[in-house]
Amino acid sequence: MYTCLLYDVRDGVATITFNRPDVFNAFNDPQSYELQDALKQVARDASVRAVVLTGAGRAFCSGQDLKAAQGEEKRSFYDSLHKRYNPIIRAMRALPKPIIGRLNGVAAGAGCSLALACDALIASTDASLIEVFINIGLVPDSGSSYFLPRLVGTLKAFELCTLGSKVSAEEALRLGLVNQVVAPEQLDEATYALAARYAAAPTKSIGLIKQMLNKASASTLDEMLDYEAYCQQIAGESDDYREGVQAFLEKRKPQFRGA
C-alpha cells in the first residue's frame, strides 16, 4: 500500500522501513506523508506493542531529498516542516508504544532528527549520525534542537550542529546518543530481541513512562510529583498491574496483554 515504505507486523512488532535505498532513503513528499500514515496505523492497531524504524539498503535516512526538490517551484521551508516533518516527530513522541530505531547506516539531517526522536537506538558499527544542515547553510529542524542538547549537553550540541561533524556509532554510544552498538550481522538479532521484550511488556505502563519523560524536561519537581501520581493511578487500574501482582504472588512470569 506504500510506495516509499515497507510496513510489516509480526509478533506484536511493527517494522517501518524507509524504502528508497537508491537515494539513501532520503525524504520526498510521498515518503513523509506515508510515514505519517504508518504511525497512525501503529497507534490504532492494538496488536502492535512495539515499533522498529529502519532503512533499506546501506542507510537509515539521509534527510531531505535535495534533488527531488530541485525541479519544484520555490517552496516554503516553514510550511514544509509544519506539513511534512513536524507531524512525524509529534506522532513519534505521542505514540504510547516504544519506538526502536534500527540504525543500519547513516542518519543525516532530518534522518538524524528522526533517529533522536526514537525511544531506543541500536546501531550497527557501520552507522553514523550527522547534523548536516549547516553544510548547506541551514539550521537543525525536525526536533534536533530539542533532542540533541538534552542528550549530549549544550556545548557538544553546539559543536555538532555548527561543524556538521559525522558521529560514528562508537562515538554516539560514548555520547549517549545510542543505547547499543553491534556488528552489522548482529543488528537484527539485537534489535528484535529488544522489540520482543517490549512487545511482551506492560504496554500501557511504557506509554505512561514515555509521557512522563516527555513532560519532565519542561516541568518542575512539584509538577512531576503530581503527574506521577496521576499516571500511577492509571497504571494501577490496568489489567497488566493486576496480572503483575498475581504473577508475583504465584511466583511465575507475568503474561502481560498490554491493557
Backbone as JSON, one array per atom type, in Angstrom:
{
  "sequence": "MYTCLLYDVRDGVATITFNRPDVFNAFNDPQSYELQDALKQVARDASVRAVVLTGAGRAFCSGQDLKAAQGEEKRSFYDSLHKRYNPIIRAMRALPKPIIGRLNGVAAGAGCSLALACDALIASTDASLIEVFINIGLVPDSGSSYFLPRLVGTLKAFELCTLGSKVSAEEALRLGLVNQVVAPEQLDEATYALAARYAAAPTKSIGLIKQMLNKASASTLDEMLDYEAYCQQIAGESDDYREGVQAFLEKRKPQFRGA",
  "N": [[0.82, -1.2, 0.0], [2.14, 1.12, 0.3], [4.45, 3.34, -1.34], [6.96, 4.25, -0.78], [7.71, 3.17, 1.58], [8.18, 0.2, 3.58], [6.0, -1.92, 5.32], [5.39, -3.9, 8.03], [3.92, -6.25, 10.2], [4.54, -8.3, 12.89], [4.37, -10.71, 15.39], [3.57, -8.87, 17.36], [5.16, -6.71, 16.83], [5.68, -3.9, 14.87], [7.31, -3.18, 11.91], [8.68, -0.5, 10.32], [10.01, 0.5, 7.38], [12.12, 2.66, 5.69], [12.12, 2.96, 2.24], [13.75, 3.75, -0.05], [16.3, 3.06, -1.2], [18.11, 3.71, -3.23], [18.58, 6.41, -3.06], [19.61, 6.66, -0.58], [17.5, 6.53, 1.19], [16.41, 9.07, 1.37], [14.11, 11.75, 2.04], [11.25, 12.33, 0.14], [8.2, 14.04, -0.78], [6.04, 12.04, -0.84], [7.13, 9.99, 0.84], [7.25, 11.24, 3.35], [4.55, 11.74, 3.94], [3.54, 9.16, 3.85], [4.88, 8.01, 6.02], [3.72, 9.44, 8.11], [1.14, 8.35, 7.92], [1.68, 5.64, 8.44], [2.48, 5.75, 11.11], [0.09, 6.49, 12.26], [-1.31, 4.15, 11.77], [0.03, 2.26, 13.45], [-0.6, 3.33, 15.88], [-3.34, 2.91, 16.01], [-3.6, 0.16, 15.91], [-4.15, -2.35, 18.04], [-2.81, -4.72, 18.31], [-0.19, -4.18, 17.87], [2.61, -3.65, 19.74], [5.12, -2.7, 19.93], [7.5, -0.81, 18.02], [9.65, -0.88, 15.23], [11.88, 1.18, 13.58], [13.52, 1.7, 10.57], [15.94, 1.58, 7.83], [16.11, 0.71, 4.34], [18.68, -1.05, 2.53], [21.88, 0.57, 2.54], [21.66, 2.75, 4.23], [20.14, 4.54, 6.98], [18.5, 6.96, 6.99], [18.91, 9.68, 4.9], [17.97, 12.24, 5.18], [16.36, 15.17, 3.81], [15.46, 14.86, 0.39], [17.31, 16.46, -1.73], [17.67, 16.64, -4.46], [15.2, 15.88, -5.5], [13.69, 18.03, -4.77], [14.65, 20.03, -6.36], [13.46, 20.38, -8.88], [11.07, 21.56, -8.35], [8.81, 24.35, -7.88], [9.71, 27.21, -5.93], [9.54, 26.4, -2.56], [8.01, 26.9, 0.66], [9.99, 26.71, 3.46], [9.04, 26.79, 6.04], [6.3, 26.04, 5.81], [6.68, 23.48, 4.74], [7.97, 22.08, 6.81], [6.0, 22.18, 8.81], [3.95, 20.76, 7.61], [5.06, 18.33, 6.76], [7.37, 17.21, 8.23], [7.22, 17.93, 11.04], [4.69, 16.87, 11.96], [5.35, 14.16, 11.96], [7.38, 13.89, 13.92], [5.98, 14.75, 16.19], [4.01, 12.76, 16.27], [5.58, 10.48, 16.74], [6.61, 10.99, 19.3], [4.27, 11.16, 20.75], [3.17, 8.67, 20.52], [1.95, 5.96, 22.31], [3.62, 3.73, 22.6], [6.68, 1.88, 22.5], [9.34, 3.01, 20.38], [11.82, 1.68, 18.48], [14.81, 2.53, 17.09], [16.47, 1.2, 14.39], [19.53, 1.46, 13.49], [21.03, 1.17, 10.65], [22.8, 2.38, 8.97], [23.92, 5.54, 7.72], [22.46, 8.32, 9.4], [21.25, 11.24, 8.64], [20.8, 14.83, 8.78], [17.37, 15.54, 8.66], [16.93, 12.86, 8.93], [18.64, 12.17, 11.0], [17.37, 13.6, 13.02], [14.96, 12.15, 13.17], [15.96, 9.72, 14.1], [16.86, 10.49, 16.65], [14.44, 11.03, 17.82], [13.41, 8.61, 18.43], [12.68, 6.06, 20.93], [14.54, 4.24, 21.74], [17.76, 3.29, 20.56], [19.51, 1.18, 18.44], [22.55, 0.56, 17.05], [24.37, -0.3, 14.11], [27.85, -1.01, 13.63], [28.49, 0.16, 11.28], [26.97, 2.4, 11.16], [26.19, 5.94, 11.39], [25.76, 9.29, 12.65], [24.75, 12.53, 11.69], [24.44, 15.98, 11.92], [23.7, 17.54, 9.44], [22.81, 19.93, 8.43], [24.08, 22.5, 8.59], [25.99, 22.37, 6.64], [24.84, 23.0, 4.25], [24.0, 25.51, 4.68], [21.78, 25.72, 6.39], [19.67, 25.36, 9.33], [19.32, 23.17, 12.2], [16.44, 21.04, 12.19], [13.19, 19.48, 12.6], [13.09, 18.63, 15.23], [15.71, 18.29, 16.18], [17.05, 20.38, 17.54], [15.84, 20.28, 19.93], [16.06, 17.62, 20.97], [18.85, 16.97, 20.83], [20.58, 18.68, 22.59], [19.57, 17.84, 25.04], [20.42, 15.29, 25.19], [23.24, 15.3, 24.88], [24.19, 17.63, 26.05], [24.56, 21.25, 25.99], [26.98, 22.39, 25.03], [28.28, 20.37, 23.51], [26.24, 19.85, 21.72], [26.09, 22.28, 20.33], [28.56, 22.22, 19.05], [28.3, 19.93, 17.37], [26.16, 20.71, 15.76], [27.02, 23.09, 14.53], [29.43, 22.51, 13.28], [28.86, 20.36, 11.74], [29.78, 17.75, 12.01], [30.51, 14.32, 11.46], [29.28, 11.68, 13.43], [30.49, 8.74, 14.6], [29.27, 5.35, 15.14], [30.39, 4.25, 17.47], [31.31, 6.56, 18.8], [28.85, 7.8, 19.14], [27.67, 6.09, 20.97], [29.32, 6.54, 23.18], [28.68, 9.19, 23.71], [26.09, 8.99, 24.51], [24.07, 8.92, 22.64], [23.08, 6.67, 21.4], [21.82, 3.42, 22.36], [23.05, 0.96, 22.1], [25.68, -0.69, 20.36], [26.41, -2.8, 17.69], [27.85, -5.45, 15.69], [27.31, -5.42, 12.11], [26.1, -7.84, 11.22], [24.82, -8.66, 13.47], [22.81, -6.95, 13.97], [20.0, -7.23, 13.43], [19.3, -9.31, 15.2], [19.86, -8.14, 17.73], [18.18, -5.9, 17.67], [15.57, -6.96, 17.35], [15.39, -8.63, 19.52], [15.21, -6.81, 21.61], [12.86, -5.53, 20.79], [11.04, -7.66, 20.98], [11.07, -8.04, 23.69], [9.89, -5.65, 24.58], [7.42, -5.96, 23.32], [6.25, -7.89, 24.84], [5.88, -6.69, 27.2], [4.27, -4.59, 29.78], [2.39, -2.62, 28.07], [0.81, -0.31, 28.43], [1.93, 0.85, 30.69], [4.49, 1.46, 29.72], [3.83, 3.36, 27.78], [2.84, 5.39, 29.45], [5.16, 5.99, 30.94], [6.71, 7.02, 28.88], [5.23, 9.36, 28.29], [5.59, 10.68, 30.72], [8.38, 11.16, 30.78], [8.6, 12.79, 28.55], [7.23, 15.03, 29.48], [8.73, 15.77, 31.68], [10.99, 17.27, 31.0], [10.25, 19.9, 30.8], [9.1, 20.67, 33.17], [8.45, 21.39, 36.67], [9.67, 20.01, 39.81], [7.53, 19.68, 41.61], [5.37, 19.68, 39.84], [5.91, 17.32, 38.44], [5.76, 15.42, 40.47], [3.03, 15.49, 41.01], [2.11, 14.67, 38.5], [3.2, 12.14, 38.28], [1.72, 10.84, 40.25], [-0.79, 10.96, 39.08], [-0.39, 9.42, 36.73], [0.36, 7.02, 37.89], [-1.99, 6.21, 39.09], [-3.54, 5.59, 36.86], [-2.0, 3.48, 35.78], [-2.21, 1.7, 37.9], [-4.79, 0.85, 37.74], [-4.88, -0.85, 35.64], [-5.19, -3.89, 33.65], [-2.8, -5.19, 33.34], [-1.35, -4.48, 35.61], [-2.76, -5.86, 37.59], [-2.29, -8.46, 36.7], [0.49, -8.52, 36.98], [0.86, -8.34, 39.77], [-0.51, -10.64, 40.59], [1.04, -12.61, 39.35], [3.44, -12.25, 40.7], [2.7, -13.03, 43.29], [2.11, -15.67, 42.8], [4.51, -16.6, 42.07], [5.47, -16.72, 39.37], [6.18, -16.07, 35.88], [4.94, -13.02, 34.61], [2.18, -12.63, 32.33], [1.75, -10.31, 30.33], [-0.72, -8.31, 28.68], [-0.84, -5.89, 27.57], [-2.8, -4.13, 28.33]],
  "CA": [[0.0, 0.0, 0.0], [3.03, 2.28, 0.3], [5.42, 3.38, -2.44], [8.28, 4.63, -0.26], [7.93, 2.48, 2.85], [7.73, -1.17, 3.8], [5.28, -1.97, 6.6], [5.19, -5.31, 8.37], [3.6, -6.51, 11.6], [4.8, -9.7, 13.23], [4.59, -11.0, 16.81], [3.37, -7.67, 18.16], [6.14, -5.68, 16.46], [5.53, -3.3, 13.55], [8.56, -2.67, 11.34], [8.52, 0.51, 9.28], [11.31, 0.6, 6.7], [12.27, 3.6, 4.59], [12.45, 2.08, 1.13], [14.29, 4.45, -1.21], [17.74, 2.82, -0.98], [18.93, 4.31, -4.28], [18.92, 7.77, -2.62], [19.89, 6.53, 0.86], [16.23, 6.71, 1.91], [16.1, 10.5, 1.53], [12.68, 12.04, 2.06], [10.47, 13.15, -0.76], [6.88, 14.28, -0.18], [5.29, 10.82, -0.55], [7.65, 9.26, 1.99], [6.89, 11.92, 4.59], [3.13, 11.53, 4.22], [3.35, 7.74, 4.13], [5.32, 7.76, 7.39], [2.65, 9.94, 8.97], [0.06, 7.38, 7.9], [2.12, 4.42, 9.11], [2.45, 5.99, 12.55], [-1.33, 6.42, 12.65], [-1.66, 2.73, 11.78], [0.52, 1.57, 14.65], [-1.34, 3.86, 17.03], [-4.68, 2.33, 16.01], [-3.55, -1.3, 15.93], [-3.91, -2.82, 19.4], [-1.9, -5.86, 18.29], [1.18, -3.65, 17.8], [3.03, -3.21, 21.07], [6.44, -2.08, 19.78], [7.74, -0.39, 16.63], [11.04, -0.77, 14.77], [12.03, 2.11, 12.47], [14.82, 1.44, 9.96], [16.06, 1.91, 6.42], [16.55, -0.35, 3.42], [19.99, -0.82, 1.93], [23.06, 0.93, 3.34], [21.42, 3.95, 5.02], [18.91, 4.69, 7.76], [17.8, 8.01, 6.25], [19.85, 10.78, 4.66], [17.3, 13.53, 5.3], [15.57, 15.65, 2.68], [15.96, 14.59, -0.96], [17.52, 17.78, -2.33], [17.48, 16.56, -5.91], [13.76, 15.83, -5.78], [13.13, 19.36, -4.56], [15.21, 20.98, -7.31], [12.58, 20.65, -10.01], [9.82, 22.16, -7.9], [8.84, 25.79, -7.66], [10.22, 27.51, -4.59], [8.6, 26.06, -1.5], [8.24, 27.49, 1.97], [10.55, 25.8, 4.46], [8.12, 26.83, 7.19], [5.13, 25.2, 5.5], [7.12, 22.11, 4.54], [8.21, 21.48, 8.12], [4.74, 22.01, 9.55], [3.1, 19.78, 6.94], [5.72, 17.07, 6.45], [8.24, 16.62, 9.25], [6.78, 18.14, 12.42], [3.68, 15.89, 12.36], [6.01, 12.87, 12.2], [8.05, 13.94, 15.23], [4.93, 14.8, 17.23], [3.37, 11.44, 16.35], [6.52, 9.56, 17.36], [6.71, 11.24, 20.73], [2.96, 10.95, 21.38], [2.78, 7.27, 20.4], [2.09, 5.31, 23.62], [4.3, 2.46, 22.39], [8.11, 2.18, 22.28], [9.88, 3.01, 19.02], [13.23, 1.33, 18.46], [15.49, 2.85, 15.85], [17.49, 0.23, 13.95], [20.42, 2.29, 12.69], [21.83, 0.29, 9.8], [23.75, 3.19, 8.22], [23.94, 6.96, 8.07], [21.26, 9.08, 9.73], [21.72, 12.61, 8.42], [19.78, 15.86, 8.68], [16.1, 15.14, 9.24], [17.07, 11.46, 9.3], [19.24, 12.19, 12.34], [16.31, 14.03, 13.93], [14.06, 11.02, 13.34], [16.63, 8.75, 14.97], [16.88, 11.01, 18.01], [13.07, 11.02, 18.33], [13.07, 7.24, 18.85], [12.8, 5.8, 22.35], [15.77, 3.46, 21.92], [18.5, 3.19, 19.3], [20.54, 0.17, 18.33], [23.3, 0.94, 15.86], [25.43, -1.09, 13.53], [29.14, -0.32, 13.59], [28.51, 0.9, 10.02], [26.06, 3.55, 11.27], [26.72, 7.23, 11.84], [24.76, 10.36, 12.74], [25.33, 13.82, 11.34], [23.57, 17.14, 11.8], [24.32, 18.03, 8.21], [22.14, 21.16, 7.98], [25.0, 23.64, 8.45], [26.81, 22.19, 5.43], [24.15, 23.65, 3.13], [23.54, 26.83, 5.12], [20.5, 25.67, 7.1], [19.72, 25.11, 10.77], [18.66, 21.91, 12.54], [14.98, 21.06, 12.3], [12.55, 18.19, 12.9], [13.3, 18.29, 16.63], [17.1, 18.12, 16.61], [17.45, 21.41, 18.51], [15.23, 19.88, 21.21], [16.58, 16.34, 21.47], [20.31, 16.85, 20.92], [21.17, 19.2, 23.83], [19.11, 17.06, 26.18], [21.18, 14.04, 25.21], [24.7, 15.47, 24.97], [24.54, 18.92, 26.64], [24.53, 22.35, 25.03], [28.28, 22.63, 24.39], [28.51, 19.38, 22.46], [25.2, 20.04, 20.71], [26.5, 23.42, 19.5], [29.66, 21.75, 18.2], [27.81, 19.01, 16.35], [25.27, 21.42, 14.83], [27.7, 24.16, 13.79], [30.52, 21.96, 12.48], [28.36, 19.31, 10.86], [30.71, 16.63, 12.11], [29.91, 12.98, 11.49], [29.49, 10.95, 14.68], [30.49, 7.3, 14.37], [28.42, 4.6, 16.07], [31.09, 4.11, 18.74], [31.27, 7.87, 19.45], [27.46, 8.03, 19.53], [27.46, 5.33, 22.2], [30.03, 7.25, 24.25], [27.96, 10.44, 23.98], [24.74, 8.71, 24.98], [23.1, 9.11, 21.56], [22.5, 5.36, 21.09], [21.84, 2.51, 23.51], [23.86, -0.24, 21.89], [26.35, -0.81, 19.06], [26.7, -4.2, 17.39], [28.32, -5.72, 14.33], [26.19, -5.41, 11.17], [25.41, -9.13, 11.14], [24.09, -8.87, 14.72], [21.86, -5.84, 14.16], [18.63, -7.73, 13.51], [19.13, -10.08, 16.43], [19.83, -7.22, 18.86], [17.01, -5.04, 17.56], [14.31, -7.68, 17.56], [15.38, -9.13, 20.9], [14.66, -5.72, 22.42], [11.47, -5.33, 20.38], [10.24, -8.75, 21.55], [10.94, -7.78, 25.13], [8.88, -4.6, 24.73], [6.12, -6.46, 22.88], [5.72, -8.73, 25.92], [5.87, -5.86, 28.42], [3.02, -3.87, 30.03], [2.45, -1.52, 27.1], [0.22, 0.92, 28.97], [2.94, 1.45, 31.58], [5.55, 2.03, 28.89], [3.28, 4.59, 27.21], [2.79, 6.4, 30.52], [6.54, 6.38, 31.21], [7.11, 7.89, 27.77], [4.59, 10.65, 28.51], [6.22, 11.31, 31.88], [9.7, 11.65, 30.41], [8.36, 13.93, 27.67], [6.78, 16.17, 30.29], [9.7, 16.11, 32.72], [12.01, 18.22, 30.56], [9.75, 21.27, 30.89], [8.26, 20.73, 34.36], [9.09, 21.48, 37.98], [9.56, 18.8, 40.61], [6.16, 19.58, 42.12], [4.51, 19.29, 38.72], [6.14, 15.92, 38.12], [5.22, 14.6, 41.55], [1.58, 15.4, 40.76], [1.87, 13.91, 37.28], [3.5, 10.75, 38.62], [0.57, 10.29, 40.97], [-1.85, 10.81, 38.07], [-0.06, 8.28, 35.86], [0.36, 5.79, 38.69], [-3.38, 5.81, 39.27], [-3.94, 4.94, 35.61], [-1.3, 2.19, 35.7], [-2.71, 0.83, 38.96], [-6.12, 0.36, 37.37], [-4.75, -1.63, 34.41], [-5.18, -5.34, 33.75], [-1.41, -5.65, 33.47], [-0.95, -4.35, 37.02], [-3.36, -6.97, 38.32], [-1.56, -9.65, 36.3], [1.83, -8.44, 37.56], [0.77, -8.66, 41.2], [-0.89, -12.05, 40.72], [2.19, -13.41, 38.97], [4.39, -12.14, 41.8], [2.21, -13.85, 44.4], [2.15, -17.07, 42.39], [5.91, -16.88, 41.75], [5.57, -17.11, 37.97], [6.42, -14.95, 34.98], [3.66, -12.43, 34.21], [1.77, -12.66, 30.93], [1.13, -9.02, 30.1], [-1.51, -8.22, 27.45], [-0.77, -4.52, 27.06], [-4.05, -3.42, 28.63]],
  "C": [[0.85, 1.26, 0.0], [4.01, 2.18, -0.87], [6.83, 3.64, -1.96], [8.63, 3.95, 1.05], [7.59, 1.01, 2.71], [7.12, -1.21, 5.19], [4.94, -3.42, 6.88], [4.89, -5.43, 9.86], [3.76, -8.0, 11.87], [5.08, -9.81, 14.72], [4.53, -9.74, 17.67], [4.31, -6.53, 17.83], [5.86, -5.19, 15.04], [6.89, -2.78, 13.1], [8.23, -1.73, 10.2], [9.9, 0.75, 8.68], [11.26, 1.65, 5.61], [12.78, 2.82, 3.39], [12.77, 2.87, -0.15], [15.82, 4.29, -1.18], [18.63, 3.47, -2.02], [19.32, 5.74, -3.96], [19.15, 7.79, -1.11], [18.69, 6.9, 1.7], [15.94, 8.18, 2.23], [14.6, 10.72, 1.38], [12.24, 12.85, 0.86], [9.09, 13.32, -0.12], [6.12, 12.98, 0.11], [5.8, 10.07, 0.68], [7.25, 9.92, 3.3], [5.42, 11.68, 4.94], [2.82, 10.06, 4.5], [3.79, 7.4, 5.55], [4.29, 8.29, 8.39], [1.52, 8.92, 9.06], [0.44, 6.1, 8.64], [2.11, 4.57, 10.62], [1.03, 6.01, 13.08], [-1.79, 4.96, 12.71], [-1.21, 2.04, 13.05], [-0.18, 2.08, 15.9], [-2.71, 3.21, 17.16], [-4.67, 0.82, 16.28], [-3.18, -1.8, 17.33], [-2.96, -4.01, 19.44], [-0.44, -5.43, 18.23], [1.56, -3.1, 19.16], [4.45, -2.66, 21.08], [6.66, -1.81, 18.3], [9.24, -0.38, 16.39], [11.04, 0.15, 13.55], [13.42, 1.95, 11.89], [14.82, 1.83, 8.49], [16.51, 0.72, 5.6], [17.93, -0.01, 2.88], [21.04, -0.39, 2.94], [22.86, 2.14, 4.25], [20.17, 3.82, 5.87], [18.04, 5.72, 7.04], [18.74, 9.19, 6.12], [19.19, 12.15, 4.67], [16.48, 13.89, 4.07], [16.25, 15.31, 1.35], [16.09, 15.92, -1.7], [17.33, 17.76, -3.84], [16.01, 16.56, -6.28], [13.14, 17.21, -5.66], [13.59, 20.37, -5.61], [14.24, 21.35, -8.42], [11.29, 21.34, -9.63], [9.96, 23.68, -7.82], [9.2, 26.04, -6.2], [9.16, 27.23, -3.53], [8.98, 26.75, -0.21], [8.81, 26.44, 2.91], [9.6, 25.68, 5.65], [6.94, 25.9, 6.96], [5.53, 23.73, 5.36], [7.34, 21.4, 5.87], [6.9, 21.22, 8.85], [3.84, 20.96, 8.92], [3.73, 18.4, 6.87], [6.47, 16.46, 7.63], [7.7, 16.76, 10.68], [5.67, 17.18, 12.84], [4.28, 14.5, 12.65], [6.62, 12.85, 13.6], [7.02, 13.96, 16.35], [4.27, 13.43, 17.39], [4.28, 10.42, 17.02], [6.57, 9.74, 18.87], [5.38, 11.0, 21.46], [2.55, 9.48, 21.36], [2.99, 6.55, 21.74], [2.68, 3.91, 23.53], [5.76, 2.77, 22.11], [8.5, 2.07, 20.82], [11.38, 2.75, 19.11], [13.8, 1.69, 17.1], [16.56, 1.82, 15.57], [18.4, 0.97, 12.97], [21.38, 1.39, 11.9], [22.89, 1.04, 9.01], [23.63, 4.64, 8.62], [22.53, 7.48, 8.38], [21.67, 10.55, 9.69], [20.55, 13.58, 8.33], [18.5, 15.46, 9.38], [16.11, 13.66, 9.62], [17.7, 11.31, 10.67], [18.18, 12.6, 13.36], [15.34, 12.89, 14.21], [14.67, 9.96, 14.26], [16.58, 9.22, 16.42], [15.49, 11.03, 18.64], [12.61, 9.64, 18.75], [13.26, 7.1, 20.36], [14.04, 5.0, 22.69], [16.44, 3.34, 20.56], [19.56, 2.1, 19.41], [21.23, 0.38, 17.0], [24.27, -0.14, 15.42], [26.74, -0.31, 13.61], [29.31, 0.46, 12.29], [27.7, 2.2, 10.09], [26.81, 4.81, 11.68], [25.55, 8.21, 11.89], [25.45, 11.67, 12.41], [24.25, 14.87, 11.19], [24.09, 17.97, 10.63], [23.81, 19.39, 7.76], [23.11, 22.3, 7.69], [25.8, 23.57, 7.16], [26.13, 22.73, 4.17], [23.51, 24.97, 3.57], [22.19, 26.84, 5.79], [20.74, 25.44, 8.59], [19.01, 23.79, 11.07], [17.14, 22.07, 12.62], [14.48, 19.67, 12.67], [12.88, 17.7, 14.31], [14.73, 18.17, 17.09], [17.52, 19.14, 17.66], [16.85, 21.13, 19.89], [15.93, 18.65, 21.79], [18.08, 16.38, 21.75], [20.9, 17.43, 22.2], [20.74, 18.44, 25.07], [19.88, 15.75, 26.3], [22.66, 14.26, 25.47], [25.12, 16.75, 25.66], [24.67, 20.0, 25.57], [25.86, 22.58, 24.33], [28.51, 21.65, 23.24], [27.47, 19.51, 21.35], [25.56, 21.18, 19.77], [27.61, 22.98, 18.54], [29.15, 20.89, 17.05], [26.94, 19.72, 15.3], [26.01, 22.43, 13.97], [28.86, 23.67, 12.95], [30.05, 20.88, 11.51], [29.24, 18.08, 10.86], [29.96, 15.3, 12.16], [30.29, 12.28, 12.79], [29.4, 9.46, 14.38], [29.6, 6.61, 15.4], [29.09, 4.5, 17.44], [31.1, 5.43, 19.52], [29.86, 8.18, 19.92], [27.14, 7.28, 20.82], [28.11, 6.03, 23.38], [29.29, 8.52, 24.67], [26.56, 10.22, 24.55], [23.67, 8.93, 23.93], [22.44, 7.8, 21.15], [22.64, 4.47, 22.33], [22.83, 1.38, 23.37], [24.47, -0.19, 20.5], [26.75, -2.26, 18.86], [27.26, -4.32, 15.98], [27.12, -5.78, 13.38], [25.4, -6.72, 11.14], [24.62, -9.45, 12.41], [22.97, -7.85, 14.93], [20.42, -6.33, 14.29], [18.38, -8.46, 14.82], [18.99, -9.14, 17.64], [18.55, -6.38, 18.85], [15.73, -5.79, 17.92], [14.25, -8.4, 18.9], [14.8, -8.06, 21.81], [13.2, -5.49, 22.08], [10.57, -6.41, 20.97], [10.04, -8.54, 23.05], [9.89, -6.71, 25.39], [7.49, -5.1, 24.35], [5.46, -7.33, 23.93], [5.58, -7.96, 27.23], [4.5, -5.22, 28.63], [2.99, -2.56, 29.23], [1.9, -0.22, 27.66], [1.21, 1.61, 29.9], [4.05, 2.11, 30.79], [5.07, 3.34, 28.26], [3.22, 5.71, 28.22], [4.19, 6.89, 30.87], [7.04, 7.33, 30.12], [6.51, 9.28, 27.93], [5.26, 11.4, 29.67], [7.58, 11.9, 31.53], [9.6, 12.83, 29.44], [8.06, 15.19, 28.48], [7.86, 16.68, 31.23], [10.66, 17.21, 32.3], [11.55, 19.67, 30.68], [8.88, 21.48, 32.13], [9.09, 20.9, 35.62], [8.95, 20.14, 38.7], [8.14, 18.62, 41.11], [5.19, 19.14, 41.03], [4.67, 17.81, 38.39], [5.66, 14.99, 39.23], [3.72, 14.41, 41.37], [1.3, 14.52, 39.54], [2.18, 12.43, 37.49], [2.31, 10.1, 39.33], [-0.6, 10.03, 40.01], [-1.61, 9.57, 37.21], [-0.09, 6.97, 36.64], [-1.05, 5.29, 38.94], [-3.89, 5.07, 38.04], [-3.31, 3.55, 35.5], [-1.87, 1.21, 36.72], [-4.09, 0.28, 38.7], [-6.08, -0.54, 36.14], [-4.81, -3.13, 34.69], [-3.76, -5.87, 33.96], [-0.9, -5.51, 34.89], [-1.5, -5.53, 37.82], [-2.65, -8.28, 37.98], [-0.16, -9.67, 36.92], [1.84, -8.83, 39.02], [0.45, -10.14, 41.38], [0.29, -12.96, 40.38], [3.26, -13.4, 40.06], [3.98, -13.05, 42.95], [2.31, -15.33, 44.08], [3.55, -17.51, 41.98], [6.07, -17.44, 40.34], [5.84, -15.86, 37.14], [5.1, -14.35, 34.53], [3.44, -12.52, 32.71], [1.02, -11.36, 30.64], [0.42, -9.0, 28.74], [-1.5, -6.8, 26.86], [-2.0, -3.71, 27.33], [-4.11, -3.06, 30.11]]
}
